[in-house]
Amino acid sequence: AINMEWGNFRCAHLPYTEYDLALDAESLNPNEQ
């Protein structure tokens, strides 16, 4: 088994896509993960 969970993957070097922003807005912890 391989755990592919990537929690709290904030990085100033990678751009956010519209999908990242939409998923974050609907999450239980917006702007925290």
LINZIDA-V283720 format. One record per pair of residues at least 24 apart in sequence whose C-alpha atoms are under 10 Angstrom apart, sorted by sequence separation. I is the first residue (numbers start at 1). J is the second residue. D is the distance in Angstrom with one decimal. If there is no record, write none. Layout:
[[I:J:D] [I:J:D]]
//
This chain:
[[8:32:7.3] [9:33:6.8] [7:32:9.8] [8:33:4.3] [7:33:6.4] [6:33:9.5]]
//
